[in-house]
Amino acid sequence: MTDTMRRGLFELAKVFLKLGTTAFGGPAAHIAMMRDEIVRRRRWLSEQQFLDLISATNLIPGPNSTEMAIHVGHARAGWRGLLVAGVCFILPATLIVWGLAHTYVRWGTLPEMEAVFYGVKPVIIAIIARALVGLGRTAVKSVWLGLLGAGSMLAVALGLHEIAVLSAAGLLTLGGGWLTRRRASGNTPLLALPAAVAAGTPTPVRAALLAGAGGSIGGATAIGLGKLFLVFLKAGALLFGSGYVLLAFLRADLVERLGWLTEKQLLDAIAVGQITPGPVFTTATFVGFVLGGSAGALVATVGIFLPAFVYVAASAPIVPRLRRSRLAAAALDGLNVASLALMIAVTWHLARASLQDPVAIGLAVLSLLVLATTRVNSVWLVLAGGIVGFATNL
């Protein structure tokens, strides 16, 4: 390994360790902060390349922001970058949740973090809003794509599943591209993998994971590390959606089917994943520790995140080829505006829940003004928001 490669990997590690420690607010917020670091400050990727990676992560199961980190690492430094970026983004959150789980098991309660999060959430909303403006300028290349984005937002508001919205947007733009570029029809095989994933067609890997995990844990009556690993491997391999979808998924396995957790314990685990920085899927670390100590935490964490590395390693080489294919690029443009529509919908719900008093609204507006007029690192804004929130609640 050359010195240049080492320096590149060190820089990747530094960036994603920082993001894993300070990126609060869920996948949309994480991706917005990644854009600030990767596109706006370091210019490692263009807006278009970053958008294409967002669409690629939306087409595969698993934690979107973690998969974005892994994709960025691969684009920057190949398979070594893939591992470094992914592990460094996951590690800080895992260690924080591990510590909270230890406190929870020993004392039966969680440290009060809502005061800090009260000030962080308005800043996060401002960061996402700023990112959406920049990404929107790149994604909406025509009136047609603008209308498609508006239609995608309406579909999400009406309750359509996110995969259905993404699939419809991709197919509509693919159809339009085929009608206007028939000569490019020979390139359509490039769409085979993402189209299959978007349509929900199980690949052999996903089918095997579903059959193996489901079969192995279905009749379990005692906690074992192997069974615990399979529960979280199945979740990581098959789960689309937010932390609330993860709640439903884990409740079915751990509370109803296996009886390993109580409802309260599961809700506490989800809350920890929501209010700590980094991936929401570190809920697995908390549950694993509660059920099996440090070994259980390690097994559950590896189980839920392992499929993300596999999926990105398989799909990452395809993304640049999609952009070079005129038909595939048309479909990717549709997926990009639909992905932005999903982020806008999430941001709207976050804003309604968080901006409910003058202090929170003022924090959001001030943060947006700072982001629009300076090149300040968004991490400092998040830390400042946490301090203000803590002081306000005192």
C-alpha positions as CSV (number, residue, x, y, z in Angstrom):
1,M,0.0,0.0,0.0
2,T,1.4,3.4,-1.0
3,D,1.7,6.4,1.2
4,T,-1.0,8.2,-0.9
5,M,-3.4,5.3,-0.3
6,R,-2.7,5.3,3.4
7,R,-3.3,9.1,3.6
8,G,-6.6,8.6,1.6
9,L,-7.8,5.9,4.0
10,F,-6.8,7.9,7.0
11,E,-8.8,10.9,5.7
12,L,-11.8,8.6,5.1
13,A,-11.5,7.2,8.6
14,K,-11.3,10.7,10.2
15,V,-14.3,12.0,8.3
16,F,-16.6,9.0,9.1
17,L,-15.5,8.7,12.7
18,K,-16.5,12.4,13.1
19,L,-19.8,11.8,11.4
20,G,-20.5,8.6,13.4
21,T,-19.9,10.6,16.6
22,T,-21.9,13.8,15.7
23,A,-24.6,12.8,13.1
24,F,-27.9,12.9,15.0
25,G,-31.4,12.8,13.5
26,G,-31.8,9.6,11.4
27,P,-30.8,8.7,7.8
28,A,-31.9,12.0,6.1
29,A,-29.9,14.0,8.5
30,H,-26.9,11.7,8.2
31,I,-26.9,12.0,4.4
32,A,-27.3,15.8,4.6
33,M,-24.2,16.0,6.8
34,M,-22.3,13.6,4.5
35,R,-23.1,15.9,1.6
36,D,-21.7,18.8,3.6
37,E,-18.4,16.9,4.2
38,I,-18.1,15.0,0.9
39,V,-19.5,17.3,-1.7
40,R,-19.5,20.8,-0.3
41,R,-16.3,20.9,1.7
42,R,-13.9,18.2,0.2
43,R,-15.4,17.8,-3.3
44,W,-14.7,14.1,-3.3
45,L,-17.9,13.6,-5.3
46,S,-20.1,15.8,-7.5
47,E,-23.7,16.5,-6.6
48,Q,-24.7,14.1,-9.4
49,Q,-22.5,11.3,-8.2
50,F,-23.8,11.8,-4.7
51,L,-27.4,11.8,-5.8
52,D,-26.8,8.6,-7.8
53,L,-25.5,6.9,-4.7
54,I,-28.6,8.0,-2.7
55,S,-30.8,6.3,-5.3
56,A,-28.6,3.2,-5.2
57,T,-29.0,2.9,-1.4
58,N,-32.8,3.4,-1.7
59,L,-33.0,0.3,-3.9
60,I,-31.4,-2.1,-1.5
61,P,-32.5,-3.2,2.0
62,G,-30.7,-2.1,5.1
63,P,-29.6,1.2,6.8
64,N,-29.5,3.9,4.1
65,S,-27.0,6.2,5.7
66,T,-24.6,3.4,6.6
67,E,-24.8,2.2,3.0
68,M,-24.1,5.7,1.8
69,A,-21.0,5.8,4.0
70,I,-19.9,2.4,2.5
71,H,-20.6,3.6,-1.1
72,V,-18.6,6.8,-0.6
73,G,-15.7,4.8,0.8
74,H,-15.8,2.5,-2.2
75,A,-16.0,5.4,-4.6
76,R,-13.0,7.0,-2.9
77,A,-10.7,4.1,-2.2
78,G,-12.1,0.8,-3.5
79,W,-12.8,-2.2,-1.3
80,R,-10.4,-0.8,1.4
81,G,-12.3,2.4,1.5
82,L,-15.6,0.5,1.6
83,L,-14.5,-1.2,4.8
84,V,-12.9,1.8,6.5
85,A,-15.8,4.2,5.8
86,G,-18.5,1.7,6.9
87,V,-16.7,0.6,10.1
88,C,-15.7,4.1,11.1
89,F,-19.3,5.4,10.7
90,I,-20.7,2.5,12.7
91,L,-18.1,2.2,15.5
92,P,-18.7,5.5,17.5
93,A,-22.4,4.9,17.7
94,T,-21.9,1.3,18.6
95,L,-19.6,2.2,21.5
96,I,-22.0,5.0,22.8
97,V,-25.0,2.6,22.7
98,W,-22.9,-0.2,24.3
99,G,-22.2,2.2,27.2
100,L,-25.8,3.2,27.5
101,A,-26.9,-0.5,27.5
102,H,-24.4,-1.3,30.3
103,T,-26.0,1.6,32.3
104,Y,-29.5,0.4,31.5
105,V,-28.8,-3.2,32.5
106,R,-27.2,-2.1,35.8
107,W,-29.6,0.6,36.9
108,G,-32.7,-0.1,34.9
109,T,-32.9,3.5,33.5
110,L,-31.3,5.6,30.7
111,P,-29.4,8.9,31.2
112,E,-31.5,11.9,30.3
113,M,-30.7,12.9,26.7
114,E,-33.9,14.6,25.6
115,A,-32.6,18.0,26.7
116,V,-29.6,17.7,24.3
117,F,-31.7,16.4,21.5
118,Y,-34.2,19.2,21.9
119,G,-31.6,21.6,20.7
120,V,-30.0,19.3,18.1
121,K,-33.2,18.5,16.2
122,P,-33.9,22.1,14.9
123,V,-30.3,22.3,13.6
124,I,-30.6,18.9,11.9
125,I,-33.8,20.1,10.1
126,A,-31.9,23.2,8.9
127,I,-29.0,21.0,7.6
128,I,-31.3,18.7,5.7
129,A,-33.2,21.7,4.2
130,R,-29.9,23.2,3.0
131,A,-28.9,19.9,1.5
132,L,-32.2,19.4,-0.2
133,V,-31.9,22.8,-1.9
134,G,-28.5,21.9,-3.3
135,L,-29.4,18.3,-4.4
136,G,-32.7,19.6,-5.9
137,R,-30.9,22.0,-8.2
138,T,-28.9,19.0,-9.6
139,A,-31.8,16.5,-9.6
140,V,-34.6,18.5,-11.2
141,K,-33.2,18.8,-14.8
142,S,-36.4,19.4,-16.6
143,V,-40.1,20.3,-16.1
144,W,-40.9,16.6,-16.5
145,L,-38.6,15.6,-13.6
146,G,-40.0,18.5,-11.5
147,L,-43.5,17.1,-12.0
148,L,-42.4,13.6,-11.3
149,G,-40.8,14.8,-8.0
150,A,-44.1,16.6,-7.0
151,G,-46.1,13.4,-7.9
152,S,-43.7,11.3,-5.8
153,M,-44.2,13.6,-2.8
154,L,-48.0,13.4,-3.2
155,A,-47.7,9.6,-3.4
156,V,-45.7,9.4,-0.2
157,A,-48.2,11.8,1.5
158,L,-51.0,9.4,0.5
159,G,-49.2,6.5,2.2
160,L,-47.7,4.6,-0.7
161,H,-44.7,2.4,0.2
162,E,-41.4,4.0,-0.6
163,I,-40.3,1.1,-2.8
164,A,-43.5,1.4,-4.9
165,V,-42.8,5.2,-5.3
166,L,-39.2,4.6,-6.4
167,S,-40.1,1.8,-8.7
168,A,-42.8,3.8,-10.4
169,A,-40.5,6.9,-10.8
170,G,-37.7,4.7,-12.3
171,L,-40.1,2.9,-14.7
172,L,-41.8,6.1,-15.9
173,T,-38.5,7.8,-16.7
174,L,-37.2,4.5,-18.2
175,G,-40.3,4.4,-20.5
176,G,-39.8,8.0,-21.5
177,G,-36.1,7.3,-22.3
178,W,-37.0,4.2,-24.4
179,L,-39.5,6.1,-26.5
180,T,-37.0,8.9,-27.3
181,R,-33.8,6.8,-27.5
182,R,-34.7,3.5,-29.1
183,R,-31.2,3.0,-30.3
184,A,-30.1,2.7,-26.7
185,S,-32.3,-0.4,-26.1
186,G,-29.3,-2.6,-26.2
187,N,-28.1,-1.2,-22.9
188,T,-31.1,-2.3,-20.9
189,P,-29.4,-5.4,-19.3
190,L,-27.6,-2.9,-17.0
191,L,-30.9,-2.3,-15.3
192,A,-31.4,-5.9,-14.3
193,L,-30.1,-5.9,-10.8
194,P,-31.5,-2.6,-9.5
195,A,-34.9,-3.2,-11.2
196,A,-35.1,-6.6,-9.6
197,V,-34.3,-5.1,-6.2
198,A,-36.7,-2.2,-6.6
199,A,-39.5,-4.6,-7.6
200,G,-38.9,-6.6,-4.4
201,T,-37.8,-9.7,-6.3
202,P,-35.7,-11.7,-3.8
203,T,-32.2,-12.4,-5.0
204,P,-30.7,-15.8,-4.2
205,V,-28.8,-14.3,-1.3
206,R,-31.9,-12.6,0.2
207,A,-34.0,-15.7,-0.3
208,A,-31.4,-17.8,1.4
209,L,-31.2,-15.4,4.3
210,L,-35.0,-15.3,4.6
211,A,-35.3,-19.0,4.6
212,G,-32.3,-19.7,6.8
213,A,-33.0,-17.1,9.4
214,G,-36.7,-17.6,9.5
215,G,-36.4,-21.3,9.8
216,S,-33.7,-21.2,12.4
217,I,-35.4,-18.8,14.8
218,G,-39.0,-19.7,14.4
219,G,-39.2,-22.2,17.3
220,A,-36.5,-20.9,19.6
221,T,-37.3,-20.9,23.3
222,A,-33.8,-20.1,24.7
223,I,-31.4,-17.3,23.9
224,G,-28.3,-18.3,22.0
225,L,-25.7,-16.2,20.2
226,G,-26.2,-18.1,17.0
227,K,-30.0,-17.5,17.1
228,L,-29.5,-13.9,18.1
229,F,-27.1,-13.4,15.1
230,L,-29.7,-14.8,12.7
231,V,-32.5,-12.6,14.0
232,F,-30.4,-9.5,13.3
233,L,-28.9,-10.9,10.1
234,K,-32.5,-11.3,8.8
235,A,-33.4,-7.7,9.8
236,G,-30.3,-6.3,8.1
237,A,-30.9,-8.3,4.9
238,L,-34.6,-7.7,4.4
239,L,-35.6,-4.4,6.1
240,F,-36.6,-1.4,4.1
241,G,-37.6,1.8,5.9
242,S,-37.0,3.8,9.1
243,G,-36.4,2.9,12.7
244,Y,-40.1,2.6,13.1
245,V,-40.1,-0.3,10.6
246,L,-37.3,-1.8,12.6
247,L,-39.4,-1.6,15.7
248,A,-42.2,-3.6,14.0
249,F,-39.7,-6.1,12.6
250,L,-38.0,-6.8,15.9
251,R,-41.2,-6.8,17.9
252,A,-42.5,-9.6,15.7
253,D,-39.4,-11.7,16.3
254,L,-38.1,-10.8,19.8
255,V,-41.3,-10.0,21.7
256,E,-44.1,-12.0,20.1
257,R,-42.4,-15.0,18.5
258,L,-39.4,-15.6,20.9
259,G,-40.5,-13.8,24.0
260,W,-36.9,-12.6,24.7
261,L,-37.8,-9.0,25.3
262,T,-40.7,-7.1,26.9
263,E,-42.5,-4.3,25.0
264,K,-40.8,-1.7,27.3
265,Q,-37.3,-3.0,26.7
266,L,-37.8,-2.9,23.0
267,L,-39.2,0.6,23.1
268,D,-36.2,1.7,25.2
269,A,-33.8,0.1,22.7
270,I,-35.5,1.9,19.8
271,A,-35.4,5.2,21.7
272,V,-31.6,4.8,22.3
273,G,-31.1,4.2,18.6
274,Q,-33.1,7.4,17.8
275,I,-31.5,9.8,20.3
276,T,-27.8,8.7,19.8
277,P,-25.6,9.8,16.9
278,G,-24.9,7.5,13.9
279,P,-26.9,4.7,12.5
280,V,-30.4,4.0,14.0
281,F,-29.7,0.3,13.6
282,T,-27.3,0.4,16.6
283,T,-30.5,-0.5,18.4
284,A,-29.2,-4.0,17.7
285,T,-26.2,-3.3,19.9
286,F,-28.5,-2.3,22.8
287,V,-30.8,-5.3,22.4
288,G,-27.8,-7.7,22.1
289,F,-26.2,-6.4,25.3
290,V,-29.5,-6.7,27.2
291,L,-29.9,-10.3,26.0
292,G,-26.4,-11.6,26.0
293,G,-23.9,-9.1,27.5
294,S,-20.9,-7.8,25.5
295,A,-20.8,-11.0,23.3
296,G,-24.5,-10.5,22.5
297,A,-23.9,-6.8,21.6
298,L,-21.1,-7.8,19.2
299,V,-23.1,-10.6,17.6
300,A,-26.2,-8.5,17.1
301,T,-24.3,-5.5,15.7
302,V,-22.3,-7.6,13.2
303,G,-25.5,-9.5,12.2
304,I,-27.6,-6.3,11.4
305,F,-24.8,-4.4,9.5
306,L,-23.1,-7.3,7.6
307,P,-25.7,-7.4,4.8
308,A,-25.1,-3.7,4.1
309,F,-21.5,-4.3,3.2
310,V,-22.4,-7.3,1.0
311,Y,-25.1,-5.3,-0.9
312,V,-23.0,-2.3,-1.5
313,A,-20.0,-4.4,-2.6
314,A,-22.3,-6.1,-5.1
315,S,-24.0,-3.0,-6.4
316,A,-21.3,-0.3,-6.2
317,P,-19.6,-1.3,-9.5
318,I,-22.9,-1.0,-11.4
319,V,-23.8,2.6,-10.4
320,P,-21.2,4.3,-12.7
321,R,-22.3,2.0,-15.6
322,L,-25.9,3.0,-15.1
323,R,-25.0,6.7,-15.5
324,R,-23.1,5.9,-18.8
325,S,-26.1,4.1,-20.3
326,R,-28.6,6.6,-21.7
327,L,-31.6,4.5,-20.9
328,A,-30.3,3.6,-17.4
329,A,-29.4,7.2,-16.8
330,A,-32.9,8.3,-17.6
331,A,-34.2,5.8,-15.0
332,L,-31.6,7.0,-12.5
333,D,-32.8,10.6,-12.9
334,G,-36.3,9.5,-12.0
335,L,-35.1,7.6,-9.0
336,N,-33.1,10.7,-7.9
337,V,-36.1,13.0,-7.8
338,A,-38.2,10.3,-6.1
339,S,-35.4,9.8,-3.5
340,L,-35.5,13.6,-2.8
341,A,-39.3,13.4,-2.4
342,L,-38.8,10.7,0.3
343,M,-36.2,12.9,2.1
344,I,-38.6,15.9,1.9
345,A,-41.4,13.9,3.4
346,V,-39.2,12.7,6.3
347,T,-38.0,16.3,6.9
348,W,-41.6,17.6,7.0
349,H,-42.6,15.0,9.7
350,L,-39.4,15.9,11.7
351,A,-40.1,19.6,11.4
352,R,-43.7,19.2,12.6
353,A,-42.6,17.2,15.6
354,S,-39.6,19.4,16.5
355,L,-40.4,23.0,15.7
356,Q,-43.2,23.6,18.3
357,D,-41.9,26.6,20.3
358,P,-40.0,29.9,19.6
359,V,-36.7,28.6,20.8
360,A,-36.7,25.6,18.4
361,I,-38.0,27.7,15.5
362,G,-35.3,30.3,16.2
363,L,-32.6,27.7,16.3
364,A,-33.7,26.2,12.9
365,V,-33.9,29.7,11.2
366,L,-30.5,30.8,12.7
367,S,-28.8,27.6,11.6
368,L,-30.2,27.9,8.1
369,L,-28.9,31.5,7.8
370,V,-25.5,30.4,9.0
371,L,-25.4,27.5,6.5
372,A,-26.5,29.7,3.6
373,T,-24.0,32.5,4.3
374,T,-20.9,30.8,5.6
375,R,-18.8,27.6,5.1
376,V,-19.0,26.5,8.7
377,N,-18.9,22.8,9.3
378,S,-22.3,21.5,10.2
379,V,-20.8,19.4,13.0
380,W,-20.2,22.6,15.0
381,L,-23.8,23.7,14.5
382,V,-25.0,20.3,15.9
383,L,-22.8,20.6,18.9
384,A,-23.9,24.2,19.5
385,G,-27.6,23.1,19.2
386,G,-27.0,20.4,21.8
387,I,-25.5,22.9,24.2
388,V,-28.4,25.3,23.7
389,G,-30.9,22.5,24.2
390,F,-29.2,21.4,27.4
391,A,-29.0,24.9,28.8
392,T,-32.6,25.7,27.9
393,N,-34.0,22.6,29.6
394,L,-31.9,23.4,32.8
